[in-house]
Amino acid sequence: MTNAVTTGKVELLLLKEVAECLRVSPTTIYRLTEKRVLPFIRIGGQLRFQKSDVLAYLAGQRVASVEKN
């Protein structure tokens, strides 16, 4: 996430940066946006992602561990 654009308090990421951050392919990110699972912003036909939205999505994917007695 090196080329993130900071606008005031909103940090926007490129699709490629989100894919690298989540260690998935850009195609996977496109699928998540098509399903409206990952929020995005469309600017001039290109997708941008708020860093806070990406982190919230990631936190929502966490699977809790099960304690064994």
C-alpha positions as a Markdown table, in Angstrom:
| # | Residue | x | y | z |
|---|---|---|---|---|
| 1 | Met | 0.0 | 0.0 | 0.0 |
| 2 | Thr | 2.7 | 2.4 | -1.0 |
| 3 | Asn | 0.9 | 4.7 | -3.5 |
| 4 | Ala | -2.2 | 5.4 | -1.5 |
| 5 | Val | -3.7 | 8.8 | -2.1 |
| 6 | Thr | -4.5 | 10.8 | 1.1 |
| 7 | Thr | -7.3 | 13.3 | 0.8 |
| 8 | Gly | -8.0 | 15.0 | 4.1 |
| 9 | Lys | -8.9 | 12.1 | 6.4 |
| 10 | Val | -9.8 | 9.7 | 3.6 |
| 11 | Glu | -7.1 | 7.4 | 2.3 |
| 12 | Leu | -7.9 | 5.9 | -1.1 |
| 13 | Leu | -6.3 | 2.7 | -2.4 |
| 14 | Leu | -6.0 | 1.4 | -5.9 |
| 15 | Leu | -7.5 | -2.0 | -6.8 |
| 16 | Lys | -3.9 | -3.4 | -7.3 |
| 17 | Glu | -3.0 | -2.2 | -3.8 |
| 18 | Val | -6.0 | -3.8 | -2.2 |
| 19 | Ala | -5.3 | -7.1 | -4.0 |
| 20 | Glu | -1.7 | -7.0 | -2.8 |
| 21 | Cys | -2.7 | -6.1 | 0.8 |
| 22 | Leu | -5.2 | -9.0 | 0.9 |
| 23 | Arg | -2.8 | -11.3 | -1.1 |
| 24 | Val | -5.4 | -12.2 | -3.7 |
| 25 | Ser | -5.7 | -11.5 | -7.4 |
| 26 | Pro | -7.3 | -8.4 | -8.8 |
| 27 | Thr | -10.0 | -10.6 | -10.2 |
| 28 | Thr | -10.9 | -11.6 | -6.7 |
| 29 | Ile | -11.3 | -7.9 | -5.8 |
| 30 | Tyr | -13.5 | -7.4 | -8.9 |
| 31 | Arg | -15.7 | -10.3 | -7.7 |
| 32 | Leu | -16.0 | -8.8 | -4.2 |
| 33 | Thr | -17.1 | -5.5 | -5.7 |
| 34 | Glu | -19.6 | -7.1 | -8.1 |
| 35 | Lys | -21.2 | -8.9 | -5.2 |
| 36 | Arg | -21.1 | -5.6 | -3.2 |
| 37 | Val | -19.2 | -7.3 | -0.4 |
| 38 | Leu | -16.3 | -4.8 | -0.5 |
| 39 | Pro | -17.3 | -1.2 | -0.6 |
| 40 | Phe | -15.7 | 0.9 | -3.4 |
| 41 | Ile | -15.8 | 4.3 | -5.0 |
| 42 | Arg | -15.9 | 4.8 | -8.8 |
| 43 | Ile | -13.9 | 7.7 | -10.1 |
| 44 | Gly | -13.8 | 8.2 | -13.8 |
| 45 | Gly | -14.5 | 4.5 | -14.4 |
| 46 | Gln | -11.8 | 3.4 | -12.1 |
| 47 | Leu | -12.3 | 1.8 | -8.7 |
| 48 | Arg | -10.9 | 3.2 | -5.5 |
| 49 | Phe | -11.2 | 1.8 | -2.0 |
| 50 | Gln | -11.2 | 3.6 | 1.4 |
| 51 | Lys | -8.5 | 2.0 | 3.5 |
| 52 | Ser | -10.9 | 2.0 | 6.5 |
| 53 | Asp | -13.4 | -0.1 | 4.4 |
| 54 | Val | -10.7 | -2.6 | 3.4 |
| 55 | Leu | -9.7 | -3.0 | 7.1 |
| 56 | Ala | -13.3 | -3.4 | 8.1 |
| 57 | Tyr | -13.9 | -6.0 | 5.5 |
| 58 | Leu | -10.8 | -7.9 | 6.6 |
| 59 | Ala | -11.9 | -7.8 | 10.3 |
| 60 | Gly | -15.3 | -9.1 | 9.2 |
| 61 | Gln | -13.6 | -12.2 | 7.7 |
| 62 | Arg | -11.9 | -13.2 | 10.9 |
| 63 | Val | -12.9 | -16.7 | 12.2 |
| 64 | Ala | -12.7 | -17.1 | 15.9 |
| 65 | Ser | -10.7 | -19.9 | 17.4 |
| 66 | Val | -12.4 | -22.6 | 19.3 |
| 67 | Glu | -11.0 | -23.4 | 22.8 |
| 68 | Lys | -10.5 | -27.1 | 23.5 |
| 69 | Asn | -10.7 | -28.3 | 27.0 |
